[in-house]
Amino acid sequence: MENLRLDDLANFKFLSGIKHSPNGLRACFAVHQADLENNEYRSHLWLYDLERQECFQLTGLGKERAFIWLNDEEILFASLRSAQDLERQNKGEEFTVFYKIRITGGEAVEAFRIPQQVLDIKPLPRGRFLLTCLFNPRRADLDTLDDKERSEEKNYEVLEEIPYWSNGEGFVSGCRTRLYLFDEHTGALEPLSGELLQVSGCELNSTRDKAVFVGAEYQGKAQFTNALYLADLEQREVRQITAAHEFTYHEAHFYSDNELICWGSDCRRYGLNENPRFYLINITAGTKTPLTPDFDASIGNSVNSDCRFGPRNASQLDGGCIYFTTTEGHSAYLNRIDGAGRIERVLTTEGSVDCFSVKGESILFVALRGLQLQELYSLENGAARQLTSFNTWVSRERKLAEPEALSCETAPGLSIEGWVLKPVDYVEGQRYPAILNIHGGPKTVYGTVFVHEMQYWANQGYFVFFCNPRGSDGRGNEFADIRGRYGTIDYDDLMRFTDAVLERFPAIDPERVGVTGGSYGGFMTNWIIGHTQRFRAAVSQRSISNWFSMGYTTDIGYFFAPDQIGATPWSDPAKLWEHSPLKYADRVQTPTLFIHSDAETAAGCPRPCRCLQP
């Protein structure tokens, strides 16, 4: 076996978007791989035949990611497949081209094109579609401009709202996601929602004549709270069905024609990061009944890995139940809830369920399991069966380090969990450098799944250790709540875990220990170097150093800093400064590399500093 290499990351396959066909006999998903030469990802659609238990590639251009099933034989997907369309897009024109392909063979053919950027599409009866599109009423129609005017149009942005920037999306001031009806036969594109309403999480009822979605109407400042809306697709009417600015909804599904199962929170006790609960909403009566008043698990998947690409679904309705993922402990599990609020865990194996599809008795899911990278699995007789082998070569051909669990008490009656990777060519009696890696969030978790950067460090001769300090996900609201305490109890947890690692593994040279992390992990790296000189070197990635400047420039939202720190520049500037690593910059003696850009990356810093080399 060979040592894991840095550029092996470019050979990994990432899976996303698994969806059953309407009859449940086949499933389609996307497979992505990095293209270093062109600085992009190449994506193809793959098909799995459940009857024949065969998997094969469906598309070959490398630009096919998002898709829907039109029927049992046809798939609709968005792509740019002509040089002319690519040139138009590069000049700033906004449009989306959709293609149809038959799963039995043949080339993809253009179905239709939409003169806006389509974010989501759902098929309706009679050749119609419900679209969610990006909308900005102040942006000029580039089709009406000549080349000189187009060039001038791209030279500046007018910013009148916050947030004005979104990671991976660019400038968003004035932009909204808006609902539209599209008729394939006539080409008519009709807006359903208003110009100021931000739309997300749109779901159809069983007859596909109504839709429920989460909406937030604002101008100037985006709100964290929102409301649920009902769209009558036959009458072309949209109405609000819950009170505005009292609740934060995440998603909703039709449980019956007149009932919704949704989840959300009023965020009154634990702030923005409060775990949501499930509710049953009667549309006609306008009542909201709690289904899970004592539920304290985190809905969704926050397990860290740098080996994913593509969308991950959080929920799906099938057979009278809502299937959804939760982060509990250090794993992401699949569960289901019925209309009485009964919750059952469907997948019990540790790891990370990254996306899934349910059709009757068939459950398919993409998961990270142990040191195995993403593969497609099916649930059969209560056990997972692996269906693909895109990444099995990694564990077969590369040396990998098994995580060794290590828990330590950091406060009376409180233990945190963590893990240690030994150098893959570890020799008893030798001394090794080590790296403390801190996750982002802070409300996410590290677990035992594959993380390329940490495995690479272990292959370069480092001990690597990581943990879930207070503020992390997976252990309920109380454990995750560090509002107003950033850099205090979480810092204590990390330092005591470091002490426990050095005590357990005397082969680590305490004079050659480094620290790194991204996002919140970057904040904590900045905080650490201002409060201790115990680390030989540091790498701070995409970090927060100053809550003053971060508060109203971040794409997270202007409401994040007041919620998490408990202060604004006007209400308590001393508290904002107290929790800003920049305040302690004059104490820093640790050699530090800062990595930052205008688009956060998942992989982080791949190479440790030279002064930590064995």
C-alpha positions in Angstrom: 0.0 0.0 0.0 1.1 3.6 -0.7 0.9 6.6 1.4 -2.2 8.8 0.8 -1.2 11.7 -1.5 -2.4 15.3 -1.5 -3.6 15.1 -5.1 -5.6 11.9 -4.4 -8.4 14.3 -3.4 -8.8 15.0 -7.2 -9.5 11.3 -7.8 -12.2 10.9 -5.3 -15.8 10.5 -6.5 -18.5 12.4 -4.6 -22.2 11.3 -4.9 -25.3 13.4 -4.4 -29.0 13.9 -5.3 -30.2 10.2 -5.2 -33.9 10.0 -6.4 -36.1 7.1 -7.2 -38.1 6.9 -10.4 -41.9 7.3 -10.0 -42.4 3.5 -10.2 -39.5 2.9 -7.8 -37.6 0.5 -10.1 -34.7 2.8 -10.8 -32.8 5.6 -9.2 -30.7 8.4 -10.6 -27.9 10.3 -8.8 -25.0 12.6 -9.7 -21.3 11.7 -9.5 -18.8 14.5 -9.2 -15.0 14.7 -9.5 -12.6 17.6 -9.4 -11.0 18.8 -12.6 -7.8 20.6 -11.5 -6.9 21.6 -15.1 -10.1 23.6 -15.6 -10.5 24.5 -11.9 -14.0 23.0 -11.7 -16.0 19.9 -10.9 -17.1 17.5 -13.6 -20.5 15.9 -12.9 -22.4 13.1 -14.6 -25.7 11.4 -14.0 -25.7 7.7 -13.1 -28.5 5.2 -13.0 -29.1 2.3 -10.7 -31.5 -0.4 -11.8 -33.0 -1.9 -8.6 -34.4 -5.0 -10.5 -31.1 -5.9 -12.3 -28.9 -4.5 -9.5 -26.8 -2.7 -12.1 -25.3 0.7 -12.1 -24.3 2.6 -15.2 -23.4 6.1 -16.4 -26.2 8.0 -18.1 -24.6 11.3 -19.3 -21.1 12.0 -20.5 -20.6 15.8 -21.0 -19.6 16.4 -17.4 -22.0 19.3 -16.7 -25.0 17.4 -15.4 -25.8 17.9 -11.7 -29.4 18.8 -10.9 -32.2 16.7 -12.4 -35.8 15.5 -11.9 -37.7 12.4 -13.1 -40.4 13.4 -15.6 -41.8 9.9 -15.8 -40.4 6.3 -15.5 -38.4 6.7 -18.7 -37.3 10.3 -18.9 -35.1 12.6 -16.9 -34.9 16.4 -17.1 -31.7 18.1 -16.2 -30.1 21.5 -16.4 -26.9 22.0 -18.3 -24.9 24.3 -20.7 -24.0 22.1 -23.7 -23.1 24.6 -26.4 -20.2 27.0 -26.8 -22.6 29.8 -27.6 -24.5 29.3 -24.3 -21.3 29.2 -22.4 -20.1 32.5 -24.0 -23.5 34.2 -23.2 -23.2 33.1 -19.6 -19.7 34.3 -19.3 -20.9 37.7 -20.5 -23.3 37.9 -17.6 -26.6 36.7 -19.2 -28.9 34.8 -16.8 -30.7 31.8 -18.3 -31.1 28.1 -17.7 -31.3 25.4 -20.4 -33.0 22.1 -19.7 -32.5 18.8 -21.5 -34.4 15.6 -21.6 -32.8 12.2 -21.8 -34.4 8.7 -22.0 -32.9 6.2 -19.7 -33.1 3.5 -22.3 -30.6 5.2 -24.5 -30.1 8.0 -27.0 -28.7 11.5 -26.8 -30.1 14.3 -24.6 -32.2 16.8 -26.4 -33.0 20.3 -25.4 -36.4 20.6 -23.8 -36.8 24.3 -23.1 -34.9 27.3 -21.7 -35.8 29.7 -19.0 -34.6 33.4 -19.2 -33.6 33.3 -15.5 -31.4 31.3 -13.2 -33.5 28.4 -12.0 -32.7 27.1 -8.5 -35.4 24.4 -8.3 -37.9 22.8 -10.6 -40.9 20.6 -9.9 -43.1 18.9 -12.6 -46.8 19.6 -12.7 -49.7 18.1 -14.7 -50.2 19.2 -18.4 -46.7 20.1 -19.2 -46.3 22.8 -16.6 -43.5 23.3 -14.0 -43.2 25.1 -10.7 -39.9 27.0 -10.7 -37.9 28.7 -8.0 -35.7 31.3 -9.8 -33.3 34.0 -8.8 -34.9 37.5 -9.3 -33.5 41.0 -9.1 -35.8 43.8 -10.4 -32.9 46.2 -10.6 -30.6 44.2 -12.7 -30.6 45.2 -16.4 -31.9 42.8 -19.1 -28.6 42.0 -20.8 -30.4 40.9 -24.0 -31.2 44.5 -24.6 -27.6 45.8 -24.1 -24.8 46.0 -26.6 -21.3 44.7 -25.7 -20.1 48.1 -24.3 -23.2 48.5 -22.1 -22.8 44.9 -20.9 -19.2 45.5 -19.9 -20.2 48.7 -18.0 -23.1 46.8 -16.3 -20.6 44.3 -14.8 -18.2 47.0 -13.5 -20.1 47.9 -10.3 -22.8 46.8 -7.9 -25.3 48.9 -6.0 -25.5 47.6 -2.5 -28.6 48.6 -0.5 -29.4 45.6 1.6 -27.8 43.3 4.2 -26.7 40.7 3.6 -25.3 42.0 0.4 -23.0 39.0 -0.3 -23.4 35.3 -0.2 -20.7 32.7 -0.2 -20.6 31.0 -3.6 -23.3 33.3 -5.0 -21.7 36.7 -5.1 -23.6 39.9 -4.6 -27.2 39.3 -3.5 -28.4 42.8 -2.6 -31.9 43.2 -4.0 -32.0 39.6 -5.1 -34.8 37.2 -4.1 -35.7 33.6 -4.8 -39.1 33.8 -6.4 -41.8 31.2 -7.5 -42.9 31.0 -11.1 -45.2 28.8 -13.2 -43.8 27.7 -16.5 -45.8 26.2 -19.4 -43.6 24.0 -21.6 -46.1 24.2 -24.5 -46.5 28.0 -24.7 -43.2 29.1 -23.1 -45.1 31.4 -20.7 -43.3 32.2 -17.5 -45.6 33.6 -14.8 -44.5 34.9 -11.4 -46.5 33.6 -8.4 -44.8 35.2 -5.4 -44.1 38.9 -4.8 -40.9 40.7 -5.7 -39.8 41.2 -2.0 -40.6 37.7 -0.8 -37.6 35.3 -0.3 -38.8 31.7 -1.1 -37.3 28.5 0.1 -38.2 24.8 0.8 -41.1 24.5 -1.7 -43.0 21.2 -1.5 -46.0 20.0 -3.5 -49.1 18.1 -2.3 -50.0 14.7 -3.7 -52.2 16.0 -6.5 -49.6 18.7 -7.4 -52.1 21.5 -7.5 -50.9 23.2 -4.3 -47.5 24.0 -2.8 -46.3 25.0 0.6 -43.1 27.0 1.1 -41.1 29.0 3.6 -41.2 32.8 2.9 -39.7 35.9 4.3 -40.7 39.3 3.0 -38.2 42.1 3.6 -36.6 45.3 2.2 -33.3 46.6 3.4 -32.5 44.0 6.1 -33.2 40.3 5.8 -35.1 38.8 8.7 -34.1 35.6 10.4 -37.8 34.9 11.1 -40.2 33.8 8.4 -43.6 32.3 7.7 -45.3 29.5 5.8 -47.2 30.2 2.6 -49.6 28.2 0.5 -49.7 28.5 -3.3 -52.8 27.4 -5.2 -51.3 26.5 -8.6 -54.6 26.4 -10.4 -56.0 29.7 -9.1 -52.5 31.3 -9.2 -52.9 32.6 -5.6 -50.4 32.8 -2.8 -51.4 33.4 0.8 -49.6 33.4 4.1 -50.8 30.7 6.5 -48.8 31.4 9.6 -47.9 34.6 11.5 -44.9 36.6 10.3 -41.8 37.4 12.4 -42.7 35.0 15.3 -41.0 31.8 14.2 -38.3 30.4 12.0 -39.5 27.5 9.9 -37.1 25.2 8.1 -39.3 23.0 6.0 -42.9 21.8 5.7 -44.6 18.9 4.0 -48.2 18.1 3.2 -49.3 15.3 5.6 -52.8 15.4 4.1 -54.7 17.8 1.9 -55.4 20.1 4.9 -52.5 19.3 7.2 -48.8 20.1 7.2 -45.9 18.6 9.2 -43.3 21.3 9.6 -40.4 22.0 11.9 -39.0 25.2 13.3 -38.3 27.2 16.4 -39.1 30.5 18.0 -35.4 30.7 19.0 -36.3 32.3 22.3 -34.4 30.1 24.7 -31.3 29.2 22.7 -31.1 31.8 20.0 -30.4 31.2 16.3 -28.9 27.8 16.8 -31.9 26.4 18.7 -32.8 22.9 17.6 -36.2 22.9 15.8 -39.2 20.8 16.8 -42.0 19.3 14.8 -45.5 20.7 14.5 -48.8 19.8 12.9 -50.5 22.7 11.1 -54.2 22.6 10.2 -54.4 24.9 7.1 -58.1 25.7 7.4 -58.2 26.3 11.1 -54.8 28.0 11.2 -53.8 26.0 14.3 -50.3 24.8 15.1 -50.0 21.7 17.4 -46.6 20.6 18.8 -45.8 17.0 17.8 -42.5 16.7 19.7 -42.4 19.1 22.6 -39.5 17.3 24.2 -37.5 16.7 21.1 -33.9 18.0 21.5 -32.0 16.5 18.5 -30.5 18.5 15.7 -32.4 18.1 12.4 -30.0 17.8 9.5 -26.5 16.6 9.0 -23.6 18.6 10.5 -20.9 15.9 10.5 -17.7 17.3 9.1 -15.9 16.0 6.1 -14.0 17.6 3.2 -15.1 14.8 0.8 -18.5 15.8 -0.3 -19.9 17.8 -3.3 -23.4 18.5 -4.4 -26.8 19.0 -2.6 -27.9 17.0 0.5 -31.6 16.6 1.2 -32.8 16.9 4.8 -36.3 15.4 4.5 -38.7 13.6 2.3 -42.4 12.5 2.6 -43.3 8.9 1.8 -46.0 6.5 2.9 -47.5 8.8 5.6 -44.1 9.6 7.2 -41.6 12.3 7.0 -38.0 10.9 6.6 -35.3 13.2 7.9 -31.7 13.2 9.1 -30.5 14.1 12.6 -27.0 14.8 14.0 -26.8 12.8 17.3 -23.5 12.2 19.0 -20.9 12.3 16.2 -23.1 10.7 13.5 -25.9 11.6 11.1 -28.8 9.2 11.1 -31.9 8.7 9.1 -35.3 8.8 11.0 -39.0 9.1 10.3 -41.9 10.7 12.0 -45.6 10.1 11.6 -48.6 12.4 12.1 -48.8 11.4 15.8 -45.3 12.6 16.5 -43.8 9.1 16.8 -40.1 9.1 15.8 -38.2 6.0 14.7 -34.6 5.7 13.7 -34.4 4.0 10.4 -30.6 3.7 9.9 -28.7 3.0 13.1 -25.1 2.6 11.9 -22.6 5.3 12.9 -21.3 7.6 10.2 -23.0 10.1 8.0 -26.1 9.8 5.9 -25.5 12.5 3.2 -28.6 12.1 1.0 -31.4 9.6 0.7 -34.5 8.6 -1.3 -37.4 6.6 -0.1 -40.0 4.8 -2.3 -42.3 2.4 -0.5 -40.1 -0.4 0.9 -37.0 0.8 -0.9 -34.6 3.1 0.9 -31.4 4.2 -0.9 -28.8 6.5 0.6 -25.4 7.9 0.1 -23.2 7.6 3.2 -19.8 7.9 4.7 -19.0 4.8 6.7 -15.8 4.6 8.8 -12.9 5.2 6.6 -14.9 4.4 3.5 -15.6 7.4 1.2 -19.1 8.0 -0.2 -20.9 5.1 -1.8 -24.5 4.3 -2.6 -26.3 1.9 -0.2 -29.7 0.3 0.1 -31.4 -0.7 3.4 -32.4 -4.3 3.2 -33.8 -6.3 6.2 -32.6 -3.7 8.6 -29.0 -3.7 7.3 -27.2 -1.6 4.8 -25.9 -3.1 1.6 -23.3 -1.3 -0.5 -24.3 -0.9 -4.1 -21.4 1.0 -5.7 -17.6 0.9 -5.5 -16.5 4.3 -6.8 -14.0 4.9 -3.9 -13.1 1.5 -2.6 -9.7 1.8 -4.2 -8.7 4.3 -1.5 -8.8 1.9 1.5 -7.4 -0.9 -0.7 -4.4 1.1 -2.1 -3.7 3.8 0.4 -2.5 3.8 4.0 -5.1 5.2 6.4 -5.1 6.0 10.1 -7.9 4.6 12.3 -9.4 7.1 14.7 -8.8 6.2 18.3 -11.5 7.5 20.7 -10.4 9.6 23.6 -12.9 11.3 26.1 -11.9 13.6 28.9 -13.7 15.5 31.7 -13.4 19.2 31.1 -15.8 20.4 33.8 -17.4 18.7 36.8 -19.6 16.0 35.4 -19.0 17.0 31.8 -16.9 15.0 29.3 -16.2 15.8 25.7 -15.4 13.2 23.0 -12.6 13.3 20.6 -10.2 11.1 18.5 -6.5 10.7 17.7 -5.0 9.6 14.4 -1.5 8.1 14.8 1.0 8.5 12.0 0.4 5.7 9.5 4.0 4.6 9.6 4.2 4.9 13.4 7.3 3.4 15.0 7.3 2.7 18.7 9.9 4.7 20.5 10.0 7.6 18.1 8.8 11.1 18.8 6.3 12.8 16.4 4.8 16.3 15.8 1.1 16.7 16.2 -1.8 18.9 14.9 -4.9 20.0 16.8 -7.7 20.5 14.2 -10.8 22.5 15.3 -14.1 22.2 13.4 -16.3 25.1 12.1 -19.7 26.0 13.2 -19.4 26.0 16.1 -22.5 23.9 15.9 -21.1 21.0 13.9 -19.3 17.8 14.9 -16.3 15.8 14.1 -16.8 12.0 13.9 -15.0 8.9 12.7 -15.7 9.5 9.0 -13.0 10.1 6.3 -11.5 13.6 6.3 -8.8 13.9 3.6 -6.7 16.7 5.1 -6.4 14.9 8.5 -5.6 11.5 6.8 -3.0 13.3 4.6 -1.3 14.8 7.7 -1.2 11.4 9.3 0.4 10.1 6.2 3.0 12.8 6.4 4.1 11.7 9.9 1.8 13.7 12.2 -0.4 12.7 15.1 -3.7 14.4 14.4 -6.3 15.0 17.2 -9.7 16.6 17.2 -12.8 16.8 19.4 -16.2 18.2 19.9 -16.0 21.0 22.6 -19.0 22.7 24.1 -20.7 24.6 21.3 -20.7 21.5 19.1 -23.8 19.8 17.7 -25.1 16.4 18.5 -25.7 16.7 22.3 -28.7 18.9 22.5 -29.4 22.6 22.9 -27.7 23.1 26.3 -24.4 21.7 25.2 -24.4 23.7 22.0 -25.3 27.0 23.6 -22.1 29.1 24.1 -23.7 32.5 23.3 -21.8 35.2 25.1 -19.1 32.8 26.0 -17.0 32.4 22.8 -13.4 31.8 23.8 -14.1 30.8 27.3 -15.6 27.3 28.0 -14.9 26.1 24.5 -11.3 27.2 24.8 -11.0 25.4 28.2 -12.4 22.2 26.5 -9.8 22.3 23.7 -6.9 22.9 26.0 -7.9 20.2 28.4 -8.4 17.8 25.5 -4.9 18.7 24.3 -3.6 17.9 27.8 -5.3 14.6 27.7 -3.9 13.7 24.3 -0.4 14.5 25.3 -0.7 12.4 28.5 -2.2 9.4 26.6 0.3 9.6 23.7 3.8 10.3 25.1 5.2 9.8 21.6 3.9 13.3 20.7 6.7 15.9 21.1 5.0 18.7 23.1 7.4 21.2 21.5 6.1 20.4 18.0 2.3 20.7 18.3 0.4 22.9 15.9 -3.2 24.1 15.7 -5.5 24.8 12.8 -9.1 25.2 12.0 -11.6 26.9 9.6 -14.5 29.3 10.1 -15.3 29.0 13.8 -12.1 26.8 13.9 -10.3 29.7 12.5 -11.7 32.0 15.1 -10.6 29.6 17.8 -7.1 29.3 16.3 -6.9 33.1 16.4 -8.1 33.1 20.0 -5.7 30.4 21.0 -2.6 32.1 19.7 -3.6 35.2 21.7 -4.0 33.3 24.9 -1.2 30.7 25.0 2.2 30.1 23.5 2.0 26.3 23.8 1.6 25.7 20.0 4.7 25.8 17.7 2.7 27.0 14.7 -0.8 27.8 13.6 -2.9 28.0 10.4 -6.0 30.1 10.7 -8.5 29.5 7.8 -11.4 31.7 6.7 -11.6 33.0 10.3 -13.3 35.6 12.4 -10.9 38.0 14.2 -13.0 41.0 14.9 -16.7 40.9 15.8 -17.1 44.6 14.9 -16.1 44.2 11.3 -17.6 40.8 11.0 -21.0 41.7 12.3 -22.3 43.7 9.3 -20.3 42.3 6.5 -20.8 38.6 7.0 -23.1 36.6 4.6 -24.3 34.7 7.7 -26.5 37.7 8.6 -26.2 40.8 10.6 -28.2 39.0 13.3 -25.4 36.4 14.0 -23.0 38.5 16.1 -25.7 40.1 18.4 -27.2 36.6 18.9 -23.9 34.7 19.5 -22.0 37.4 21.4 -24.9 39.2 23.0 -23.9 42.7 22.0 -23.8 45.2 19.2 -21.3 48.0 18.6 -23.9 50.4 20.2 -25.3 48.3 23.0 -22.0 46.9 24.5 -18.9 47.6 22.4 -16.7 46.4 25.3 -18.2 42.9 25.1 -17.7 42.6 21.3 -14.1 43.6 21.7 -13.6 41.3 24.6 -14.5 38.3 22.5 -12.5 39.5 19.4 -9.2 37.7 18.9 -7.8 40.9 17.5 -7.9 42.4 21.0 -5.1 40.0 22.0 -3.0 40.2 18.9 -0.2 42.0 20.7 0.3 38.8 22.8 0.8 36.5 19.8 4.2 34.9 19.4 3.1 31.8 17.4 4.2 31.8 13.7 0.8 31.8 12.0 -0.4 31.4 8.4 -3.7 33.1 7.6 -5.7 31.7 4.7 -8.7 33.7 3.5 -10.6 34.4 0.3 -14.0 35.6 -0.8 -15.3 32.0 -1.3 -14.9 29.6 1.6 -13.6 26.2 0.7 -14.4 22.9 2.3 -11.0 21.3 2.3 -9.1 24.0 4.2 -5.4 24.1 4.4 -3.9 20.9 3.0 -0.3 21.4 4.2 1.0 22.0 7.7 3.6 24.7 8.3 7.2 23.7 7.5 8.3 24.3 11.1 6.1 21.4 12.2 7.7 18.9 9.8 9.1 15.7 11.4 
